[in-house]
Amino acid sequence: MLSLPLRLRPGRVRGAPLLHPAALRRAAAGDGPGRGPAVPRAEQAHKVVASYKPSKFDKKILLWTGRFKTEEEIPPRIPPEMLDRARNKARVKACYIMIGLSIVACFAVIASAKKAAARHESLTSWNLAKKEKWRKEAALVAESKPK
C-alpha cells in the first residue's frame, strides 16, 4: 500500500494542523486544553471590564441610541464594546436620516423645476441671457477703450 506524507493526504487542508480525536472531543465539549469547564455566554458577557470613560459626545450617542434614558444613568466607566455598538447604531441612524433628507431634496427640486417650467424658464434661456449680457458688456468696454 502506498503511504503519502501527512501534508499530502486527501481531505486535508495544506498548512492546517492535524486534529486528533481527543482534541476534537474537547472542542465539542467546549473546553480546550487546560481551560476547565466551559462558561456560559451570558456569564462571560458580564465579566467584561468597564474600562472606558465616555466623553460628553459619547454620552450623547449612548442617549440617542436608546442605551440609557438619562445622562445620570450612564456609569462613569463603560465597556468599549457597548460604545462600539452604540456608535454603529448611531451611524446607521444618521445614514437613514441622510437618505430621507436626500429623498425630500429630490422632491423639492422636482417641484421647483415644474414651477420654473410653468413660467417658461429653463437653464438654456438663463444661459443665453447671461451670455448676451456678457457680449454687451464686452462691446461697451471695447468702445470705451482708446485706439
C-alpha positions as CSV (number, residue, x, y, z in Angstrom):
1,M,0.0,0.0,0.0
2,L,1.3,3.4,-1.0
3,S,1.6,5.8,2.0
4,L,1.5,9.5,1.3
5,P,3.2,12.1,3.5
6,L,0.8,13.7,6.1
7,R,0.8,17.0,4.3
8,L,-0.4,15.4,1.0
9,R,-3.1,13.2,2.3
10,P,-6.6,13.7,0.7
11,G,-9.2,15.7,2.6
12,R,-6.6,17.7,4.5
13,V,-6.1,21.5,4.0
14,R,-2.5,22.4,3.4
15,G,-0.9,24.1,6.3
16,A,-3.7,23.2,8.8
17,P,-2.6,21.2,11.9
18,L,-3.8,17.7,12.3
19,L,-6.6,17.3,14.9
20,H,-6.5,14.2,17.0
21,P,-9.8,12.6,18.1
22,A,-9.2,13.6,21.7
23,A,-8.8,17.3,20.6
24,L,-12.0,17.0,18.6
25,R,-13.9,15.7,21.7
26,R,-12.5,18.5,23.9
27,A,-13.5,21.1,21.3
28,A,-17.0,19.7,21.1
29,A,-17.3,19.7,24.8
30,G,-16.4,23.3,24.9
31,D,-13.2,23.2,27.0
32,G,-9.9,23.3,25.4
33,P,-6.6,22.2,26.8
34,G,-6.1,23.5,30.3
35,R,-9.3,25.6,30.4
36,G,-11.5,23.7,32.7
37,P,-15.3,23.6,32.3
38,A,-17.0,25.8,29.7
39,V,-18.5,29.1,31.0
40,P,-21.9,30.0,29.5
41,R,-22.0,33.0,27.2
42,A,-24.3,35.1,29.5
43,E,-21.8,34.9,32.3
44,Q,-18.9,35.8,30.1
45,A,-20.8,39.0,28.9
46,H,-21.0,40.3,32.4
47,K,-17.3,39.8,33.1
48,V,-16.2,42.4,30.5
49,V,-14.1,45.1,32.2
50,A,-15.7,48.5,32.1
51,S,-12.5,50.4,31.2
52,Y,-13.6,53.3,29.0
53,K,-14.6,56.7,30.4
54,P,-17.2,58.1,28.0
55,S,-16.8,61.7,26.8
56,K,-19.8,64.1,26.6
57,F,-20.2,63.3,22.9
58,D,-20.1,59.5,23.8
59,K,-22.8,60.1,26.4
60,K,-24.9,61.9,23.8
61,I,-24.5,58.9,21.4
62,L,-25.5,56.5,24.2
63,L,-28.6,58.5,24.9
64,W,-29.5,59.0,21.3
65,T,-29.3,55.3,20.5
66,G,-31.5,54.5,23.5
67,R,-29.0,52.6,25.6
68,F,-29.7,54.8,28.5
69,K,-32.7,57.0,29.3
70,T,-30.9,59.8,31.1
71,E,-27.4,61.0,31.4
72,E,-27.4,60.2,35.1
73,E,-27.9,56.5,34.4
74,I,-24.6,56.3,32.4
75,P,-21.9,54.8,34.7
76,P,-18.6,56.6,34.9
77,R,-16.8,53.7,33.1
78,I,-18.4,51.5,30.4
79,P,-17.1,48.6,28.3
80,P,-15.7,49.6,24.9
81,E,-18.0,47.1,23.2
82,M,-21.0,49.0,24.5
83,L,-19.8,52.2,23.0
84,D,-18.9,50.5,19.7
85,R,-22.4,49.1,19.4
86,A,-23.9,52.5,20.2
87,R,-21.7,54.2,17.6
88,N,-22.6,51.7,15.0
89,K,-26.3,52.2,15.8
90,A,-25.9,56.0,15.6
91,R,-24.0,55.6,12.3
92,V,-26.9,53.7,10.8
93,K,-29.5,56.2,12.2
94,A,-27.5,59.0,10.6
95,C,-27.4,57.2,7.3
96,Y,-31.2,56.7,7.4
97,I,-31.7,60.4,8.2
98,M,-29.4,61.4,5.2
99,I,-31.3,59.1,2.9
100,G,-34.6,60.7,4.0
101,L,-33.2,64.2,3.5
102,S,-31.9,63.3,0.0
103,I,-35.4,62.0,-1.0
104,V,-37.0,65.1,0.3
105,A,-34.5,67.3,-1.6
106,C,-35.2,65.4,-4.8
107,F,-38.9,66.1,-4.5
108,A,-38.2,69.8,-3.7
109,V,-36.0,70.0,-6.9
110,I,-38.8,68.4,-8.9
111,A,-41.4,70.8,-7.6
112,S,-39.2,73.9,-8.3
113,A,-38.4,72.6,-11.8
114,K,-42.1,72.2,-12.6
115,K,-42.8,75.8,-11.3
116,A,-39.9,77.1,-13.5
117,A,-41.3,75.2,-16.5
118,A,-44.7,76.8,-15.9
119,R,-43.0,80.3,-16.0
120,H,-41.3,79.2,-19.2
121,E,-37.8,79.4,-17.6
122,S,-35.1,77.0,-18.4
123,L,-31.4,76.7,-17.8
124,T,-30.8,77.2,-21.6
125,S,-32.7,80.6,-21.6
126,W,-30.8,81.7,-18.4
127,N,-27.5,80.8,-20.1
128,L,-28.3,82.6,-23.3
129,A,-29.4,85.7,-21.4
130,K,-26.2,85.7,-19.4
131,K,-24.0,85.3,-22.5
132,E,-25.9,88.1,-24.2
133,K,-25.2,90.4,-21.2
134,W,-21.5,89.5,-21.3
135,R,-21.4,90.3,-25.0
136,K,-22.9,93.7,-24.4
137,E,-20.5,94.4,-21.5
138,A,-17.6,93.4,-23.7
139,A,-18.8,95.6,-26.5
140,L,-19.1,98.6,-24.1
141,V,-15.6,98.0,-22.8
142,A,-14.2,97.7,-26.4
143,E,-15.9,101.0,-27.4
144,S,-14.6,102.9,-24.4
145,K,-11.0,101.9,-24.9
146,P,-9.0,104.5,-26.9
147,K,-7.3,103.1,-30.0
